């Protein structure tokens, strides 16, 4: 019997495989596709996952493949431009197409001893002889359906058509790059995230046609919405979708877990991949602890209690974005205009920057402000973070007698606490000396070294 089977070798499944591999667990990774797709379904990711990739020593690999890496000066929130100028927070972005994301993560998984079994379609959970099964198999998750997870939510009335082209001539009908053009018949956009590749999108109400998407279908949709022609050059990829806003009511049912799009679908872009990859980082060390026999009672349940509220918050803000984007005419312009005025103030735009970045995410409600948050820059523990091991940062020289965990002595002029307990995923589990042993017992019960 396999310890863990991951169904779906997209970015989320591959990230989970890497996290498990760091902990010495070799999951079976299955994907029904005959090979990795070359279609650029996603164009990058942003938020806290960028920092986590840096902690894992993977950021440079992604930056080498990225057409943009860093913090943009702003972000269009539902069509409302938000400037981050003058703020000490922002949105970390990596513009990397999905095939490249998957290639990098698959290479890393192979380095850790995990291989993808392509062409392996799951028809029954009874056939999966494993201790734990994780569904990372996307929006139409077979694992979710077979395990009986509830997946409530809504389906949009608009069809979204997308295409990547070598050249586009739009005859000056679009405004600033990245802005949607609103008409009474729908919305359209032409933008670019890398030199020589243009992204064309169009949204309009109507039933989703049967059969594969074609360039002509995209061209005709643009003509209906804009009442003019857009000249599309050499096509790279076209697709259509209907946006959904859904979240599984639970992320765990017994020994079956959901992560990524299998667990949540967001109706506006920019959050799905960040949330899914962070699901994987949260779940990986907990499953590894269960396999190793070091997981305290209830540790696996914390995957749902920690990540479900994060998914709900992402669903809320992407629903707001989608609603802003759908409103046309004078009412829509008035709403976006008022929000533009609000986002000129530091307080609202700072809050929005933290929401988009994910830096407002906090697991639990401990009194110390660092507990439950991603570890700040401390200048110590880099090797342990790369290896996904828990450790204690001792600022006061008072930590002694702890079994089975590394203690790193550190000095700084104004330390945030006498000691910090860092979880394998890089989040702070405890701050201070009092209660440290109890906090350690909440993340591992192993005597001995990791």
ROKE-352996 format. One record per residue (C-alpha): x, y, z; residue number from 1. Coordinates in steps of 0.25 Angstrom, whole numbers, plus 5000, padded with zeros to 4 digits. Example, Ala and Ser with C-alpha at 12.3 -4.5 7.8 and 13.67 -1.06 7.14 Angstrom:
2
+------+------+------+-----+
:   px :   py :   pz :   k :
+------+------+------+-----+
: 5049 : 4982 : 5031 :   1 :
: 5055 : 4996 : 5029 :   2 :
+------+------+------+-----+
END
This chain:
450
+------+------+------+-----+
:   px :   py :   pz :   k :
+------+------+------+-----+
: 5000 : 5000 : 5000 :   1 :
: 5005 : 5014 : 4996 :   2 :
: 5006 : 5024 : 5008 :   3 :
: 5000 : 5036 : 4999 :   4 :
: 4994 : 5037 : 4985 :   5 :
: 4993 : 5051 : 4979 :   6 :
: 4983 : 5051 : 4968 :   7 :
: 4987 : 5063 : 4958 :   8 :
: 5001 : 5067 : 4954 :   9 :
: 4998 : 5081 : 4951 :  10 :
: 5005 : 5092 : 4959 :  11 :
: 4998 : 5089 : 4972 :  12 :
: 5000 : 5074 : 4972 :  13 :
: 5014 : 5076 : 4968 :  14 :
: 5017 : 5086 : 4979 :  15 :
: 5011 : 5076 : 4989 :  16 :
: 5020 : 5065 : 4984 :  17 :
: 5032 : 5074 : 4986 :  18 :
: 5028 : 5078 : 5000 :  19 :
: 5026 : 5063 : 5003 :  20 :
: 5039 : 5060 : 4997 :  21 :
: 5046 : 5070 : 5006 :  22 :
: 5041 : 5062 : 5018 :  23 :
: 5046 : 5049 : 5012 :  24 :
: 5032 : 5044 : 5007 :  25 :
: 5031 : 5039 : 4993 :  26 :
: 5016 : 5040 : 4989 :  27 :
: 5011 : 5034 : 4976 :  28 :
: 5007 : 5045 : 4967 :  29 :
: 4996 : 5041 : 4956 :  30 :
: 4991 : 5050 : 4945 :  31 :
: 4981 : 5045 : 4934 :  32 :
: 4988 : 5054 : 4923 :  33 :
: 4998 : 5046 : 4914 :  34 :
: 5008 : 5056 : 4917 :  35 :
: 5010 : 5070 : 4922 :  36 :
: 5002 : 5081 : 4914 :  37 :
: 5008 : 5092 : 4907 :  38 :
: 4996 : 5101 : 4908 :  39 :
: 4998 : 5114 : 4916 :  40 :
: 4985 : 5113 : 4924 :  41 :
: 4992 : 5121 : 4935 :  42 :
: 5001 : 5133 : 4933 :  43 :
: 5008 : 5134 : 4946 :  44 :
: 5005 : 5135 : 4961 :  45 :
: 5007 : 5145 : 4972 :  46 :
: 5006 : 5147 : 4987 :  47 :
: 5011 : 5140 : 4999 :  48 :
: 5015 : 5128 : 4990 :  49 :
: 5027 : 5136 : 4984 :  50 :
: 5033 : 5138 : 4998 :  51 :
: 5031 : 5123 : 5001 :  52 :
: 5038 : 5119 : 4988 :  53 :
: 5049 : 5128 : 4993 :  54 :
: 5050 : 5121 : 5007 :  55 :
: 5050 : 5107 : 4999 :  56 :
: 5062 : 5112 : 4990 :  57 :
: 5053 : 5111 : 4978 :  58 :
: 5051 : 5126 : 4974 :  59 :
: 5063 : 5127 : 4965 :  60 :
: 5058 : 5116 : 4956 :  61 :
: 5045 : 5123 : 4954 :  62 :
: 5051 : 5137 : 4952 :  63 :
: 5060 : 5131 : 4941 :  64 :
: 5047 : 5126 : 4934 :  65 :
: 5039 : 5139 : 4937 :  66 :
: 5036 : 5150 : 4927 :  67 :
: 5034 : 5159 : 4940 :  68 :
: 5038 : 5157 : 4954 :  69 :
: 5036 : 5167 : 4965 :  70 :
: 5026 : 5177 : 4970 :  71 :
: 5017 : 5184 : 4960 :  72 :
: 5014 : 5199 : 4963 :  73 :
: 4999 : 5195 : 4964 :  74 :
: 4988 : 5185 : 4961 :  75 :
: 4975 : 5186 : 4954 :  76 :
: 4964 : 5182 : 4964 :  77 :
: 4952 : 5178 : 4957 :  78 :
: 4956 : 5189 : 4946 :  79 :
: 4959 : 5199 : 4957 :  80 :
: 4974 : 5203 : 4957 :  81 :
: 4980 : 5203 : 4970 :  82 :
: 4994 : 5209 : 4972 :  83 :
: 5004 : 5203 : 4982 :  84 :
: 5013 : 5215 : 4981 :  85 :
: 5019 : 5220 : 4994 :  86 :
: 5015 : 5207 : 5002 :  87 :
: 5024 : 5197 : 5009 :  88 :
: 5015 : 5186 : 5004 :  89 :
: 5011 : 5182 : 4990 :  90 :
: 5008 : 5170 : 4982 :  91 :
: 5020 : 5160 : 4978 :  92 :
: 5018 : 5155 : 4964 :  93 :
: 5024 : 5145 : 4955 :  94 :
: 5020 : 5145 : 4941 :  95 :
: 5023 : 5130 : 4937 :  96 :
: 5014 : 5122 : 4928 :  97 :
: 5008 : 5109 : 4934 :  98 :
: 5016 : 5100 : 4925 :  99 :
: 5029 : 5106 : 4931 : 100 :
: 5023 : 5106 : 4945 : 101 :
: 5020 : 5091 : 4944 : 102 :
: 5034 : 5088 : 4937 : 103 :
: 5041 : 5094 : 4949 : 104 :
: 5033 : 5088 : 4960 : 105 :
: 5034 : 5074 : 4953 : 106 :
: 5049 : 5075 : 4952 : 107 :
: 5049 : 5079 : 4967 : 108 :
: 5040 : 5067 : 4970 : 109 :
: 5049 : 5058 : 4962 : 110 :
: 5061 : 5063 : 4970 : 111 :
: 5054 : 5059 : 4982 : 112 :
: 5051 : 5045 : 4977 : 113 :
: 5036 : 5047 : 4972 : 114 :
: 5032 : 5043 : 4958 : 115 :
: 5019 : 5046 : 4951 : 116 :
: 5011 : 5035 : 4945 : 117 :
: 5005 : 5040 : 4933 : 118 :
: 4993 : 5034 : 4926 : 119 :
: 4988 : 5029 : 4940 : 120 :
: 4973 : 5032 : 4941 : 121 :
: 4965 : 5030 : 4954 : 122 :
: 4952 : 5024 : 4953 : 123 :
: 4950 : 5019 : 4967 : 124 :
: 4956 : 5022 : 4980 : 125 :
: 4954 : 5007 : 4984 : 126 :
: 4965 : 5004 : 4974 : 127 :
: 4975 : 5014 : 4981 : 128 :
: 4982 : 5006 : 4991 : 129 :
: 4987 : 5017 : 4999 : 130 :
: 4987 : 5022 : 5014 : 131 :
: 4984 : 5036 : 5009 : 132 :
: 4978 : 5042 : 4996 : 133 :
: 4979 : 5057 : 4991 : 134 :
: 4971 : 5062 : 4980 : 135 :
: 4979 : 5073 : 4973 : 136 :
: 4971 : 5069 : 4960 : 137 :
: 4965 : 5083 : 4957 : 138 :
: 4952 : 5089 : 4955 : 139 :
: 4945 : 5076 : 4950 : 140 :
: 4952 : 5068 : 4961 : 141 :
: 4949 : 5053 : 4960 : 142 :
: 4954 : 5051 : 4974 : 143 :
: 4944 : 5062 : 4980 : 144 :
: 4933 : 5055 : 4973 : 145 :
: 4936 : 5041 : 4977 : 146 :
: 4939 : 5044 : 4991 : 147 :
: 4925 : 5052 : 4992 : 148 :
: 4930 : 5066 : 4996 : 149 :
: 4920 : 5077 : 4995 : 150 :
: 4924 : 5088 : 4985 : 151 :
: 4914 : 5099 : 4986 : 152 :
: 4914 : 5112 : 4979 : 153 :
: 4910 : 5119 : 4966 : 154 :
: 4913 : 5119 : 4951 : 155 :
: 4914 : 5131 : 4943 : 156 :
: 4905 : 5135 : 4932 : 157 :
: 4916 : 5140 : 4923 : 158 :
: 4925 : 5132 : 4914 : 159 :
: 4940 : 5136 : 4915 : 160 :
: 4948 : 5134 : 4903 : 161 :
: 4964 : 5135 : 4903 : 162 :
: 4975 : 5135 : 4893 : 163 :
: 4990 : 5137 : 4892 : 164 :
: 4995 : 5143 : 4879 : 165 :
: 5008 : 5147 : 4873 : 166 :
: 5002 : 5160 : 4869 : 167 :
: 4989 : 5168 : 4870 : 168 :
: 4984 : 5181 : 4864 : 169 :
: 4973 : 5187 : 4872 : 170 :
: 4971 : 5200 : 4864 : 171 :
: 4973 : 5209 : 4877 : 172 :
: 4960 : 5204 : 4883 : 173 :
: 4966 : 5200 : 4897 : 174 :
: 4971 : 5209 : 4907 : 175 :
: 4983 : 5207 : 4917 : 176 :
: 4989 : 5193 : 4916 : 177 :
: 4982 : 5183 : 4925 : 178 :
: 4969 : 5191 : 4925 : 179 :
: 4956 : 5184 : 4921 : 180 :
: 4948 : 5192 : 4911 : 181 :
: 4933 : 5192 : 4915 : 182 :
: 4922 : 5192 : 4905 : 183 :
: 4907 : 5189 : 4907 : 184 :
: 4909 : 5176 : 4900 : 185 :
: 4921 : 5171 : 4909 : 186 :
: 4936 : 5174 : 4912 : 187 :
: 4949 : 5172 : 4904 : 188 :
: 4963 : 5173 : 4907 : 189 :
: 4977 : 5173 : 4900 : 190 :
: 4989 : 5172 : 4909 : 191 :
: 5003 : 5166 : 4909 : 192 :
: 5011 : 5160 : 4920 : 193 :
: 5023 : 5156 : 4911 : 194 :
: 5030 : 5162 : 4899 : 195 :
: 5023 : 5157 : 4886 : 196 :
: 5011 : 5150 : 4892 : 197 :
: 4998 : 5157 : 4893 : 198 :
: 4987 : 5152 : 4902 : 199 :
: 4973 : 5155 : 4897 : 200 :
: 4960 : 5153 : 4905 : 201 :
: 4946 : 5155 : 4903 : 202 :
: 4933 : 5153 : 4912 : 203 :
: 4919 : 5153 : 4908 : 204 :
: 4906 : 5146 : 4912 : 205 :
: 4901 : 5134 : 4906 : 206 :
: 4902 : 5119 : 4906 : 207 :
: 4916 : 5112 : 4905 : 208 :
: 4916 : 5106 : 4891 : 209 :
: 4919 : 5091 : 4889 : 210 :
: 4932 : 5087 : 4882 : 211 :
: 4946 : 5092 : 4883 : 212 :
: 4949 : 5107 : 4884 : 213 :
: 4954 : 5113 : 4870 : 214 :
: 4961 : 5126 : 4867 : 215 :
: 4949 : 5130 : 4858 : 216 :
: 4939 : 5128 : 4870 : 217 :
: 4948 : 5138 : 4878 : 218 :
: 4948 : 5148 : 4866 : 219 :
: 4933 : 5147 : 4865 : 220 :
: 4931 : 5149 : 4880 : 221 :
: 4941 : 5162 : 4879 : 222 :
: 4933 : 5167 : 4868 : 223 :
: 4919 : 5166 : 4875 : 224 :
: 4924 : 5172 : 4888 : 225 :
: 4933 : 5183 : 4882 : 226 :
: 4924 : 5185 : 4869 : 227 :
: 4938 : 5186 : 4861 : 228 :
: 4948 : 5176 : 4857 : 229 :
: 4961 : 5173 : 4864 : 230 :
: 4972 : 5167 : 4855 : 231 :
: 4978 : 5155 : 4862 : 232 :
: 4992 : 5150 : 4857 : 233 :
: 4998 : 5136 : 4858 : 234 :
: 4990 : 5128 : 4869 : 235 :
: 4998 : 5121 : 4880 : 236 :
: 4986 : 5116 : 4889 : 237 :
: 4971 : 5119 : 4890 : 238 :
: 4961 : 5114 : 4900 : 239 :
: 4948 : 5117 : 4906 : 240 :
: 4942 : 5116 : 4920 : 241 :
: 4931 : 5120 : 4929 : 242 :
: 4935 : 5126 : 4942 : 243 :
: 4930 : 5119 : 4955 : 244 :
: 4930 : 5123 : 4970 : 245 :
: 4931 : 5111 : 4978 : 246 :
: 4937 : 5105 : 4991 : 247 :
: 4937 : 5091 : 4997 : 248 :
: 4930 : 5091 : 5010 : 249 :
: 4941 : 5083 : 5016 : 250 :
: 4955 : 5081 : 5011 : 251 :
: 4957 : 5067 : 5018 : 252 :
: 4947 : 5055 : 5018 : 253 :
: 4954 : 5044 : 5026 : 254 :
: 4967 : 5040 : 5018 : 255 :
: 4963 : 5049 : 5006 : 256 :
: 4968 : 5063 : 5004 : 257 :
: 4965 : 5074 : 4994 : 258 :
: 4975 : 5085 : 4990 : 259 :
: 4975 : 5096 : 4979 : 260 :
: 4964 : 5097 : 4969 : 261 :
: 4958 : 5084 : 4974 : 262 :
: 4955 : 5091 : 4987 : 263 :
: 4952 : 5105 : 4982 : 264 :
: 4949 : 5113 : 4969 : 265 :
: 4950 : 5128 : 4968 : 266 :
: 4942 : 5136 : 4958 : 267 :
: 4953 : 5146 : 4956 : 268 :
: 4968 : 5144 : 4953 : 269 :
: 4980 : 5146 : 4961 : 270 :
: 4977 : 5138 : 4973 : 271 :
: 4975 : 5123 : 4969 : 272 :
: 4989 : 5118 : 4967 : 273 :
: 4995 : 5126 : 4980 : 274 :
: 4984 : 5120 : 4988 : 275 :
: 4986 : 5106 : 4983 : 276 :
: 5001 : 5106 : 4984 : 277 :
: 4999 : 5111 : 4999 : 278 :
: 4989 : 5099 : 5001 : 279 :
: 5000 : 5090 : 4997 : 280 :
: 5010 : 5096 : 5006 : 281 :
: 5001 : 5095 : 5018 : 282 :
: 4997 : 5081 : 5016 : 283 :
: 5010 : 5075 : 5012 : 284 :
: 5017 : 5075 : 5025 : 285 :
: 5005 : 5071 : 5033 : 286 :
: 5003 : 5058 : 5024 : 287 :
: 5018 : 5055 : 5025 : 288 :
: 5017 : 5056 : 5040 : 289 :
: 5005 : 5046 : 5040 : 290 :
: 5013 : 5037 : 5031 : 291 :
: 5025 : 5037 : 5040 : 292 :
: 5017 : 5035 : 5052 : 293 :
: 5020 : 5049 : 5058 : 294 :
: 5007 : 5056 : 5056 : 295 :
: 5000 : 5060 : 5069 : 296 :
: 4985 : 5057 : 5070 : 297 :
: 4977 : 5067 : 5062 : 298 :
: 4989 : 5072 : 5053 : 299 :
: 4983 : 5067 : 5040 : 300 :
: 4969 : 5074 : 5044 : 301 :
: 4977 : 5087 : 5044 : 302 :
: 4978 : 5087 : 5029 : 303 :
: 4964 : 5090 : 5028 : 304 :
: 4963 : 5100 : 5040 : 305 :
: 4974 : 5108 : 5034 : 306 :
: 4972 : 5108 : 5019 : 307 :
: 4957 : 5108 : 5018 : 308 :
: 4956 : 5122 : 5024 : 309 :
: 4967 : 5127 : 5014 : 310 :
: 4960 : 5121 : 5003 : 311 :
: 4947 : 5127 : 5007 : 312 :
: 4954 : 5141 : 5008 : 313 :
: 4960 : 5139 : 4994 : 314 :
: 4946 : 5135 : 4989 : 315 :
: 4940 : 5148 : 4995 : 316 :
: 4950 : 5158 : 4989 : 317 :
: 4950 : 5151 : 4975 : 318 :
: 4934 : 5151 : 4975 : 319 :
: 4936 : 5166 : 4978 : 320 :
: 4945 : 5168 : 4966 : 321 :
: 4936 : 5160 : 4957 : 322 :
: 4924 : 5168 : 4961 : 323 :
: 4932 : 5181 : 4959 : 324 :
: 4936 : 5176 : 4945 : 325 :
: 4922 : 5172 : 4941 : 326 :
: 4915 : 5185 : 4944 : 327 :
: 4913 : 5193 : 4931 : 328 :
: 4907 : 5207 : 4928 : 329 :
: 4906 : 5219 : 4937 : 330 :
: 4904 : 5210 : 4950 : 331 :
: 4917 : 5202 : 4947 : 332 :
: 4925 : 5215 : 4944 : 333 :
: 4920 : 5222 : 4957 : 334 :
: 4924 : 5210 : 4965 : 335 :
: 4938 : 5209 : 4960 : 336 :
: 4939 : 5224 : 4960 : 337 :
: 4936 : 5224 : 4975 : 338 :
: 4945 : 5213 : 4978 : 339 :
: 4956 : 5220 : 4970 : 340 :
: 4955 : 5231 : 4980 : 341 :
: 4955 : 5222 : 4992 : 342 :
: 4968 : 5215 : 4987 : 343 :
: 4975 : 5228 : 4986 : 344 :
: 4976 : 5228 : 5002 : 345 :
: 4987 : 5220 : 5008 : 346 :
: 4978 : 5212 : 5018 : 347 :
: 4969 : 5206 : 5007 : 348 :
: 4980 : 5203 : 4997 : 349 :
: 4989 : 5197 : 5008 : 350 :
: 4978 : 5188 : 5012 : 351 :
: 4976 : 5184 : 4998 : 352 :
: 4991 : 5181 : 4996 : 353 :
: 4991 : 5172 : 5008 : 354 :
: 4979 : 5165 : 5003 : 355 :
: 4984 : 5162 : 4989 : 356 :
: 4998 : 5159 : 4995 : 357 :
: 4992 : 5149 : 5005 : 358 :
: 5001 : 5156 : 5016 : 359 :
: 4988 : 5158 : 5025 : 360 :
: 4986 : 5142 : 5026 : 361 :
: 4988 : 5138 : 5040 : 362 :
: 4986 : 5124 : 5046 : 363 :
: 4980 : 5125 : 5059 : 364 :
: 4978 : 5136 : 5069 : 365 :
: 4989 : 5136 : 5079 : 366 :
: 4992 : 5149 : 5086 : 367 :
: 5006 : 5151 : 5080 : 368 :
: 5005 : 5158 : 5066 : 369 :
: 5015 : 5149 : 5059 : 370 :
: 5008 : 5135 : 5063 : 371 :
: 5001 : 5129 : 5051 : 372 :
: 5008 : 5138 : 5041 : 373 :
: 5019 : 5135 : 5031 : 374 :
: 5033 : 5137 : 5038 : 375 :
: 5039 : 5150 : 5036 : 376 :
: 5053 : 5153 : 5031 : 377 :
: 5062 : 5148 : 5042 : 378 :
: 5075 : 5145 : 5035 : 379 :
: 5076 : 5131 : 5042 : 380 :
: 5070 : 5118 : 5039 : 381 :
: 5071 : 5118 : 5024 : 382 :
: 5076 : 5104 : 5023 : 383 :
: 5065 : 5098 : 5032 : 384 :
: 5054 : 5106 : 5024 : 385 :
: 5060 : 5100 : 5011 : 386 :
: 5059 : 5086 : 5017 : 387 :
: 5045 : 5089 : 5022 : 388 :
: 5049 : 5086 : 5037 : 389 :
: 5043 : 5092 : 5049 : 390 :
: 5053 : 5100 : 5058 : 391 :
: 5054 : 5110 : 5069 : 392 :
: 5060 : 5123 : 5068 : 393 :
: 5066 : 5127 : 5082 : 394 :
: 5068 : 5142 : 5084 : 395 :
: 5070 : 5141 : 5099 : 396 :
: 5079 : 5129 : 5101 : 397 :
: 5069 : 5123 : 5110 : 398 :
: 5064 : 5111 : 5101 : 399 :
: 5070 : 5098 : 5106 : 400 :
: 5065 : 5083 : 5108 : 401 :
: 5056 : 5083 : 5095 : 402 :
: 5057 : 5069 : 5089 : 403 :
: 5056 : 5066 : 5074 : 404 :
: 5057 : 5080 : 5069 : 405 :
: 5068 : 5090 : 5064 : 406 :
: 5070 : 5102 : 5073 : 407 :
: 5077 : 5114 : 5065 : 408 :
: 5083 : 5125 : 5074 : 409 :
: 5081 : 5139 : 5068 : 410 :
: 5084 : 5153 : 5073 : 411 :
: 5077 : 5166 : 5068 : 412 :
: 5076 : 5179 : 5075 : 413 :
: 5061 : 5179 : 5077 : 414 :
: 5056 : 5164 : 5075 : 415 :
: 5041 : 5161 : 5073 : 416 :
: 5041 : 5151 : 5085 : 417 :
: 5050 : 5143 : 5094 : 418 :
: 5049 : 5132 : 5084 : 419 :
: 5041 : 5128 : 5072 : 420 :
: 5036 : 5114 : 5068 : 421 :
: 5036 : 5112 : 5053 : 422 :
: 5027 : 5102 : 5046 : 423 :
: 5032 : 5094 : 5034 : 424 :
: 5024 : 5102 : 5025 : 425 :
: 5031 : 5115 : 5030 : 426 :
: 5019 : 5120 : 5039 : 427 :
: 5022 : 5124 : 5053 : 428 :
: 5015 : 5114 : 5063 : 429 :
: 5019 : 5121 : 5076 : 430 :
: 5026 : 5134 : 5081 : 431 :
: 5033 : 5134 : 5095 : 432 :
: 5039 : 5124 : 5105 : 433 :
: 5026 : 5122 : 5114 : 434 :
: 5018 : 5111 : 5106 : 435 :
: 5028 : 5108 : 5096 : 436 :
: 5029 : 5093 : 5100 : 437 :
: 5014 : 5092 : 5099 : 438 :
: 5014 : 5099 : 5085 : 439 :
: 5025 : 5089 : 5081 : 440 :
: 5016 : 5078 : 5085 : 441 :
: 5005 : 5083 : 5076 : 442 :
: 5013 : 5081 : 5063 : 443 :
: 5021 : 5069 : 5066 : 444 :
: 5022 : 5058 : 5077 : 445 :
: 5034 : 5051 : 5072 : 446 :
: 5046 : 5049 : 5082 : 447 :
: 5059 : 5050 : 5073 : 448 :
: 5063 : 5058 : 5062 : 449 :
: 5056 : 5061 : 5049 : 450 :
+------+------+------+-----+
END
